[in-house]
Amino acid sequence: MTYLRIKTSILSLCAVFSLSSCVFPGIQELADDIGVQRGYWADADRSAHDLTVYRLDDAYYLEMQLRFAPVESCMFEHCDFWGNSHAAFCVGYKSKEEIAALPSERYLVKLAPHHVADILQRKVSEPPADAPQLIAAADFDFARAEHCPAKPVKLKKYNSTRKEYGKARDYYPYERPVRYTAWHTASRPLAWAAWGVEIPVFVATNAVYYATVVPFDCLIEGLLGG
């Protein structure tokens, strides 16, 4: 009897955890990601002392070489209670080898105050909210900008207790820059309209999931558990 109680409790917990999982159609996200490209560092292995920073008005920009690839979007993605996810259909995926084969482009990326402190050892205020996050080198106003020689601080790396100079990547912004193409602007009406499809599909797919998959999983667990 004790064994049956334990087994029943485990299966009940499995059922409760299953109710915390969902199937996300991803239709609106897929439409929203049309024409969106994510930047990948192409010069991350250079020395921290080779970093180039410019001050333009009240914002600081780091010059870097970027490779741009479409962001990955997935449809009908199942996310469970433990944070695991599996998708049935994905577009935009690029392997590391494919990204490395893309041509690099020169850009200026806006820095947060703590990144400026790490690269220049300067204490600065937050940049203006309307200052662009990403500027192509061809569009950057170098004539008005002030060149700021790099003076990187030493950082603690991984589990080390000593501080040392890292590679350029250790001083880069945490979030990869994103740029939007003309396709993204043109697809805005489609992305807005996709919400009208996303919600009913979400309800329908999850109704099917809870009506078939969850009971079947619990049944299999019971049979295999003896």
LUMDO-852141 format. One record per residue: x, y, z of N, C-alpha, C, CB in turn. Coordinates in steps of 0.001 Angstrom, whole numbers, plus 500000, padded with zeros to 6 digits. Glycine has a CB too. Layout:
% residues N
XYZXYZXYZXYZ...
***
This chain:
% residues 226
500829498789500000500000500000500000500866501264500000499061500004501222501932501197500787502833502355500843503402502648499465503976502111501849503796501552498756504361501714497417503334502349496478504830500353496858502069501918496563501030502466495696500788503943495992499730501678495861500852504305497279500659505715497643501779506575497054500611505880499185503012506079497181504162506815496651504033506963495142505487506101497012503666505840494492503529505860493043502427506825492603503238504453492522501303506798493295500197507701492974500611509151493163498973507386493842501359509414494233501829510779494497502748511265493390502554510847495843503639510378492935504573510748491867503825511056490580505595509625491629502841510192490241502068510418489025501240511697489127501156509222488747500739511993490319499978513228490522500867514440490312499361513261491927502081514343490838503026515446490655503364515627489183504307515201491465503526514499488473503805514575487039502671515282486308504017513170486455501445514972486696500287515595486059500250517091486352498987514930486536500562517468487612500568518886487977501655519620487199500783519060489502502843519000487105503934519624486366503573519752484890505230518815486531502870518767484355502458518819482953501555520006482697501750517531482552500733520376483683499844521515483541500622522823483514498827521534484669501895522786483921502740523970483872503481524076482542503734523951485022503237523125481656503887523159480351502876523592479296504495521776479996503394524132478210502514524641477160503141524428475794502211526129477379502270524470474775502716524461473394502484525867472847501960523367472540503560526512472425503467527873471902503531527830470375504604528773472479502487528314469693502475528245468227503628529015467580501162528779467702503960530194468121505077530967467594504809531648466270506244530094467446503544531725465860503205532340464573503531533826464582501719532128464247503133534508465664503376535945465749504876536236465856502627536544466952505599535411466621507037535610466769507750535427465430507609534639467813507325534418464681507922534162463370507700535359462443507330532878462742506489535912462457506187537076461619506949538305462104504673537360461615507103538424463431507778539585464008509277539562463724507536539642465514509841538391463489511288538262463262511691538366461793511769536945463809510719538600460919511066538782459504511957540019459358509777538921458622513101539850458707513991540987458482514807541408459681513206542135458027514829540589460740515636540900461925516916540080461875514844540613463243518050540745462065519343540073462016520116540337463304520157540541460791520772539298463805521564539416465038523046539472464687521278538227466004523776540356465368525196540514465106526045539557465918525615541922465389527072539019465291528028538128465957529424538744465837527993536679465332530174538683466949531498539301466971532436538603465981532090539255468395533095539398465122534044538838464165535490539076464598533811539438462783535697539904465605537061540237466034537205540113467549537432541662465585536566539099468106536510538956469558537827538506470175535438537984469924538738537977469366539998537446469906541136538458469906540416536240469118540862539681469499541930540690469536542209541097470986541543541938468683543307541809471197543678542238472539542726543318473045545122542751472556542501543338474343541644544367474936542233545755474715541452544109476438543550545850474600544197547150474389543995547667472967545688547046474691543485546804472067543233547223470689541805547720470484543512546077469740541007547750471541539633548227471424539630549721471092538844547957472734538683550128470246538577551524469826537219552070470237538782551664468294537225553134471025535994553742471529535932555202471087535913553633473080534734555647470732534506557051470384533388557602471266534148557207468869533561558872471616532478559572472313531806560503471315533012560370473562530502560328471153529721561176470260528608561799471079529151560370469044528671563122471255527762563828472153527904563230473556526279563735471647526848562653474128526937562093475474526881560572475488525830562642476328527195559972474352527178558505474266528550558003473832526080558017473274528892556789474289530161556163473940529890554956473034530943555734475223530709554817471988530513553755471019531795552952470838530049554330469682531632551629470795532744550722470563532748550299469098532657549487471495533902550464468449534023550044467057534335548548466995535122550863466330533596547823466174533826546382466056533373545860464700533100545632467172533895544700464358533501544006463144532407543003463503534723543299462473531296543062462778530158542192463067529768541381461839528963543017463554529308540166462097528686539343461063527210539226461421529374537918460948526340539487460469524905539471460737524241538247460124524252540739460203523411537581460922522660536408460468521215536552460937523298535077461008520263536005460187518856536076460613518671535440461984517943535383459586517792536031462803517514535441464105516722534154463904516739536436465018516914533214464807516202531940464700514820532061465329517005530804465374513806531614464625512436531592465129511877530186464983511545532620464381511063529791465962510509528436465949508998528468466119511146527583467052508336527477465501506885527331465632506558526021466330506196527392464249505460526037467062504953524885467811506043524342468739504461523775466843506455525218469637507503524904470602506876524465471924508434526124470818507281523296472399506761522779473658507758523080474775506483521252473561507285523780475793508131524119476944507554523432478181508218525680477153508409522675478878507910521966480051508239522707481343508489520562480099507857522090482461507992522700483779509451522986484120507379521798484839510361522182483605511774522302483960512539523250483034512423520938483935511846523904482095512503524849481205513046524245479932513598525506481917512803522946479712513229522310478465512240522658477350513340520764478639512742522815476155511844523149475046512261522394473783511842524678474785511259522064472980511482521376471710510527521974470690511273519821471847511035522305469518510201522918468489510045521978467303510799524256468033508890522101466636508608521249465486509131521861464191507111520996465374509279523204464172509672523867462928510456525126463252508433524206462059511669525257462722512515526424462987513090526963461679513658526062463971513245528277461617513871528918460463514935529888460977512807529661459572515909530169460133516939531151460479518132530585461218516341532217461300518150529271461465519268528698462216520552528741461393518954527250462631521652529156462038522964529152461410523956528484462355523419530597461052524741527561461832525773526920462637526936527888462831526257525603461973527850527553463752529024528399463984529860528508462710529881527836465142529949527417461967530724527425460738530085528336459687530862526006460193528767528300459605528071529152458639528212530626459001526589528771458563528125530921460294528282532310460739529699532806460467527954532439462241530696531944460720532096532328460496532375532603459021533034531231461004531578532019458126531789532208456693531133533488456170531253531012455932530313534142456993529644535372456560530632536535456527528461535703457494530440537491455622531335538659455587531120539536456819531104539486454296532189540169457298532084541053458456531886542494458006533336540936459342531250543280458866530975544681458569531376545532459773529471544893458215531818546745459505532298547639460560531141548453461111533410548571460030530957548375462443529868549071463113530362549727464395528719548107463416529581550697464873529791551313466174528616550929467061529935552870466059528910550340468214527881549830469121527893550650470409528106548318469428526726551126470821526632551966472027526970551160473277525217552572472158527704551783474183528143551133475411527359551639476623529638551361475620527135550736477559526568551101478857527693551667479730525878549863479550527365552451480769528405553051481620529394552052482206527760553798482737528932550838482606529865549885483217530836549312482190529095548750483892530437549265480924531363548822479891532397549912479598530599548445478609531968551169479632532907552282479462533939552253480587532156553646479443533471551978481806534386551917482947535419550805482767533602551701484248534993549660482226535912548532482026536934548808480927535127547272481687536523549532479880537403549743478730538262551004478887536574549837477449537664552062479434538364553350479504538744553767480917537515554418478895538194553064481926538369553466483327537845554894483535539869553371483743536688555160482927535992556435483089534639556186483719535835557167481733534245557048484629532913556981485206532021557946484435532934557320486733531019557400483741530162558225482889528700558001483257530399557906481392527864558907482793526420558804483043525763557925481985525763560206483057524511557576482216523760556809481234523648557603479934522358556450481776523818556943478790523690557663477514522237558049477269524218556802476341522009559053476433520626559447476117519838558272475544520614560622475120518584558182475916517748557071475459517571557081473943516385557126476138517638558273473335517425558351471890518708558177471085516792559669471541519844557961471760521092557706471035521015556336470380522323557793471986521337556216469100521218554919468397522050553826469066521653555068466931521520552620469108522252551488469669523341550999468717521292550347469993523109551150467425523983550564466414524080551528465235523455549167465953525322551863464840525528552780463719526558552173462768525994554188464220526223552063461505527183551597460505528317552608460413526500551395459113529539552116460216530706553008460168530541554075459087531990552197459915529897553710457982529704554663456884528800555827457287529115553951455671527969555613458317527022556646458754527464557345460042525649556031458957528580556910460617529030557485461885529753558804461640529950556499462635529504559794462503530093561126462358531452561165463056529148562217462939532464560616462385533808560583462971534370561989463163534751559762462088533930562950462336534460564314462416534103564965463750533924565166461256532924564672464264532505565257465546532873564385466741531011565493465540533172563122466488533409562179467586534807562353468178533224560735467098534905562069469470536193562110470180536723560684470313536044562784471595537934560464469820538553559141469955539068558972471375539707558954468927538728557843472005539108557585473392540038556369473439537844557353474283541334556562473691542273555432473748541869554431474824543700555933474013541999553159474486541611552103475426542552552077476627541608550730474726541955551907477802542711551753479041541982550691479866542841553128479832542001549436479388541183548393480017541619548073481448541234547132479182540637547696482251540925547228483606541208545734483548539739547538484580541848545230484574542058543787484670540806543155485260543317543452485535540413542020484704539188541340485127539506539975485711538216541197483951538638539533486625538724538156487107538047537263486088538071537996488519538733536233485637538178535351484615537797534008485209539174535157483474536548533613484968536047532304485371536247532104486881536759531180484572536912531049487283537086530754488702538415531262489261536984529270488926539108532060488469540410532557488911540246533601490020541186533159487722541192533631490932541162534623492021541996535849491667541676534000493336542792535772490607543638536893490204543021537615489016545057536410489859543292538892488933542793539696487824543847539770486723542406541114488304543380539755485479544287539848484349543542540443483162544877538461483994544303540896482170543677541433480969543077540293480149544700542232480126541860540505479668541209539488478866541293539813477389539766539335479282540592539034476614540436539304475187539353540366475008540077537998474399539226540838473777538235541876473506536832541441473918538251542242472028536504540150473690535159539649473986534766539842475456535070538177473626535756539864476358535465540018477776534968541421478118536697539699478591535136542363477198534740543751477438533558544167476562535922544682477187533083543246475736531980543562474835530658543662475597531876542503473734529672544376475036528316544376475623527774542957475725527353545248474779526954542699476754526445541347476994525487540906475892525745541280478350524634541816475447523638541465474436524178541732473041522337542250474660523957540787472149524407540965470777523535542019470095524361539619470000524152542906469304523371543946468626522427543351467586524304544959467961521341544037467345520338543587466381520070544711465394519024543150467095519939544354464128519571545361463134518332544895462386520740545628462148517609545866461824516340545589461146516442546022459685515157546319461854516073545122458788516127545422457362514789546000456903516481544155456547514744546381455635513510546928455065512387545895455097513750547401453622512749544609455016511738543552455086511002543590456423512386542174454878511716543937457484511086543989458812510023545088458844512153544235459920510358546252458312509392547356458284508171546988457446510049548634457729508411546359456305507308546003455410506397544930456007507858545522454079506941544106456912506153542993457460505394543364458729507058541819457748505462544629459177504774545018460412503280544692460387504962546502460658502541545015459323501108544667459317500871543163459468500458545156458024501746542356458863501609540898458978501832540452460413502599540182458043502821541044461086503107540672462477501950541042463392504393541352462961501338542198463160500192542602463987498993541686463735499808544074463700498767541370462468497630540506462134497823539095462675497427540459460620499084538688462857499370537325463315498819537061464709500867537072463303498637538126465517498065537914466847496657537313466758498024539238467623495926537694465709494580537171465543494562535683465258493882537900464440495663535159464742495781533725464481496428533026465666496597533470463200497401533694466287498190533086467368497319532629468545499238534078467865496410533491468989495640533200470201494718531983470034494814534418470590493877531932468980493031530734468834493828529456468586492055530935467699494955529563467854495791528375467628496410527925468946496904528666466578496813528865469784497369528531471097496346527752471929497803529815471844495121528248471966494059527591472736493798526188472185492755528434472703493716526062470861493396524775470250494508523754470462493135524952468763495776524151470238496876523202470373497047522735471811498167523824469878496849523632472761496996523240474163495816522402474643497143524477475041494630522641474064493474521798474407493731520367473954492169522346473756494269520219472745494610518884472234495701518255473093495070518961470755496698519050473470497820518542474272497335518005475608498864519644474500496513518781476314496043518356477635495028517224477547495431519532478376494320517131476417493300516089476277493887514749475833492243516533475284495054514774475201495610513530474657496996513201475208495681513619473152497942514116475075499330513816475436499503513610476937500245514935474967498975514519477750499171514427479207498562513144479775498552515649479907497273512823479469496725511557479985497496510338479480495257511428479593497944510378478213498698509258477667500029509085478412498947509467476161500715510183478694501988510117479434501767509520480820502626511526479557500711509958481491500416509431482829500090507945482778499252510198483462499330507530481721498982506127481564500239505271481346498004505952480391501133505756480479502383505026480197503217504918481466503199505732479075503283506018482217504030505991483474503482504946484408503999507350484146502130504844484462501500503873485347501764502443484908500013504119485412501701502211483574501932500851483081503369500416483236501533500747481636504290501301482929505717500966483025506161500852484479506565502021482303505443501571485338505816501504486766505326500267487435505290502687487504504518499494486744504023498238487302502880498476488244505126497496488015
***
